[in-house]
Amino acid sequence: MLTAVVAVAAVTVFLTPIQMELVESYRLTGAVMEWQWVRLFSPFINSYAFIFLLGGAAWSAWHFREGAEARNRFVGNVLIAVGALLPGIGGMATRMGHTEVLYVMELIGLLLIWAGYRFNVKPGAVRGGPVASGERTALA
């Protein structure tokens, strides 16, 4: 179902006529789209992705919150959750006319998600349970 919605949204965005008189060379804006109804796909798709990324990372962080052997997983998942939140904040700022904030928040969000991944694959990061002393993860 979601794949079909994303496909329809992509096609309609691609086919949307652009009002060239509204184009600003220094800032991106959805106001240039003639079919404004196409923008209604965005909250549905973004909310779905946000819920699963942030929710999954937050649940994992909660799961690994206790125990020294799972500390890397806890920190990594907290970083991923915060990194998932920042582009949404940037998107809200864009809707209020502060387009530049989106790019900064996306960059910081990606860096936090990457750092969270690195914490999760560090030696000593658990895979569902405690790691034996000296055991390393496959990706480390």
N, C-alpha and C positions, 0 to 999 in steps of 0.2 A: 504494500500500500504506500509506504513512505517513498519507495523508489519511484513509483508512478507519479506521485505528487512532485517530487524533485524534477523528474523528467519533464512534466508539463510546465512547471515553473521555469525551467531553463529554456525551453522552447519559446514560451511567451515573452520572457525577458529578451531573448535574442531577436524576436520579431517585433518588439515594441518600437514604434516610430519615435524618433528623437526630435524634440523641438529645438532646432539649432539656435534660435534667438535667445534661448535661456542658458546655453552652455557658457560656463565660466572657465577660462583657461587656467585658473589658479586653484580651483576647488571642484571636487566631484560632488554632485548632488542628484538625488532622485527626482528633483523637480523638472528635469529635462525630459522625463518619460511622458509621452502622450497618453499612454494607457496607465494611469495611476493605480488602477485596481490590481495591477500585476504586483505591486509592492505588498499586497495582502498575503502573499505566499511567505514572505520573509519571517514574520513572527512565528508562524506555525513550524516551519522547518528549523529555525534557530532555536525555538523553545524546546523542541524535541531533542535536538543535539545537545543543548545546554543541560537539560535534565539528566541525560544519560552520562555525559562526560563529568559534570560537576557531581551529580548524585553518586555515580560509580566511584569516583575518587574519594568523596567524603565518606561513603560507606566503608571503603577499604581502609581509609585512615582510622576510622572508628574501630574497625576490626583489629588493626595492628597497634592501637594506642598503648597497650600495656606490654611490658616485657622489654628488656634491653636487647634481646636478640632480634626483635622486630622494629627497632628504632628507625633504621633506614627506610623501611616500608612506610612507617607512619609519616616521617618527614617528607618522603617522596610524594606520597598521595596528597598531603596538605599542599605542597607546592603545585601539583597538578590541578587541584581544586581551585586554588587562587588564580592560577594561570588561565583556567577556563572561565573564570568570572570577569577578568579584565576586558576582553574584547566586547562583552556585553555592555560594560560601563562606557567604553569608547563609542559603541553604537548609539547609546542613548545621548551622549554628548554630540554626536553627529546630527541627530535629529533636532537638537537644539541650536544647530548652526556652528558648532565647533568641530569641524571636520578633522583638523589636525590631531585632536585627541585620540581618534580612532587608531591612527597609525602608531602612535606611541604605545597605546594600550595593547594593540596586537603584538607589537615587538616584545614588550615586557611579558605579556602572557605566554608567547611562544618560548621565551627564554626560561620562564618558570616551569613550563611543562617539560622542556628539555632537561632542566635541572632535576625535576621530580623523577623523570625517567632514569637519569644517571644515579640518583639515590636508590632507586628500586633495583638496579642491577649491580650495585656495589657488592663486593665480596661480603658475605655475612647477611645479605638481604635474604629473608626467608621466602620459601615457596609454600605457603600454607602451614608451616610449622617451623620449629627451631632448626637452625642449621648446625650441623656437627662442627666442632672446632677444626679449622683448617680447610673446610670444604668451600669451594668457589662456585659461583654461578657460571652457567655456560656462556653468557655474553660478556662477562668481565674480562 
